[in-house]
């Protein structure tokens, strides 16, 4: 093992060697699951355990990193650009940000070693785009974000998920649900990459409004937070706007419980709680059930029916809100 000024370990990840410095640095506080709290090496071991799942979730997508250089006790860094010092085998994709007229080379995962290297660079959360490197302006993933209000509960999330599932079934779309790692639920649908972000967002809004019509006591699509009933769940169609990202499947979240954004079966939703899925429990679950999103690329949906809904609503005077900045 190479000598270093700080403690380190060198790990073989497939055909790469990744050096992990300060492996014993505590990232998460002690909990009922871990008396000592999770360290950087624990985080590395977690991502290795769910390797096929996290690579599938991030594969060839521009990825923003949520880094905690001092663990959760320190500041969080939202990092678009690849951190300095990356090995030459870590791949990137260049993005242009018109608002600032700047570019950024973001991490573009093609193998597990690049995930582990990002963890070495203090990354806890991975937030990928819903488009891929071959054409970053054409999303291939429609994201349905069930975002609970301040007075919502998990029972409401379950009810709204059932309504969303019903609408997806009627459309002939296959949804792949996962916990958010917070208090909500995400549903991903693979789509043809033949529309830009504006149209995918329009389609997502049309879907959200249909869910709202069917569950008016539970759902809101109000754009401004101040206009929302705190007891309603927001179906956040804005997660389909350009450069809007949410934690990927299998991403650990930067919360004391070390919760994970966990793929689940539809039939599990009535029986699970968000705290069921953590850095500590997910490796065994992954070993038992595998990657529940493994088949997502085989279930491609054409959003044309949703765009028809959007056109009808717009003709009736329902204009979509301005694009978020």
Buried (B, 14 or more C-beta within 10 A) or exposed (E): EEEEEEEBBEBEBEEBEBBBBBBEBBBBBEBEBBEEBBBBBBBBBBBBBBBEBBBBBBBBBBBBBBBBEEBBEEEBEEBBBBBEEBEEEBBBBEBEEEEEEEEBBBBBBBBBBBBBBBBBBBBBBBBBBBBBBEEBEBBBBBBBBBBBBEEBEBEBBBBBBEBBBBBBEEBEBBBBBBBBBBBBBBBBBBBEBEBBBEBBBBBBBBBBBBBBEBBEEBBBBEBEEEEBBEBBBBBBBBBBBBBBBBBBBBBBBBBEBBBBBBBBEBEBBEEBEBEBBBBBBBBEBBEEEEBBBEEBEEEBBBBEBBBEBBEEBEEEEEEBEEEEE
